[in-house]
Amino acid sequence: MYTIYKETLVDTSLEKAWDFIRNPANLNKITPDDMAFEIVSDMPENMYEGMLVQYRVKIPGMGTQAWLSELKHIMPGRSFVDEQKIGPYKLWYHYHGIEAVDGGVKFIDRVTYEVPFWIFGKIAHALFISKTLERIFAYREERFQSLLAD
C-alpha cells in the first residue's frame, strides 16, 4: 500500500473552503484537463453520507476507466472521505480535511491506495502512477489557490 499526504494553505475562509469541497461537482474544477474527467451521475449541490458518485477518468496507459466512490465520514465544515468502490485501484481511501489556521485554511489530503496486478502494478507505480498522482495533487494545489484565495 501507498500513502499520499498533502497540505495546502489558501488565504480564504473556512466557510468558502467548505462550500467548495462539499459540492462533488467541483472535483471537475480541480482535476487536470488531460484526465478527461467526467461526472456521470446526477449531482446534488451538497454531499451526504453514503452518496455514490460515478465518473469516468482517463488513466494514462489504461484508457478511460469507470470510477465509483462512496462519500462517508462527513463532518460538516471539517472533513469527509471518498472511498473507491469500483475503479482502477485495488484500494483508494481519500480523506479530505480543512482547518482554519493563521493565514487562511489548510486543506489536507491523505490518500491510502493500493495498485492492482501484483508486481506489474508495483512496476507501473514506480514508472508512472506515483508521478501522475504527484502531478494531479500539484494541480489541485494550484487550482485551490486560483479558485478560492481572497
Buried (B, 14 or more C-beta within 10 A) or exposed (E): EBEBEBEBBBEBBBEBBBBBBBBBEBBBBBBBEEBEBEBEEEBEEEBEEEBEBBBBBBBEEEEEBEBBBBBBEBEEEEBBBBBBEEBBBBBBBBBBBBBBEEEBBBBBBBBBBEBEEEEEBEEBBEEBBBEBBEBBBEBBBEBBBEBBEE
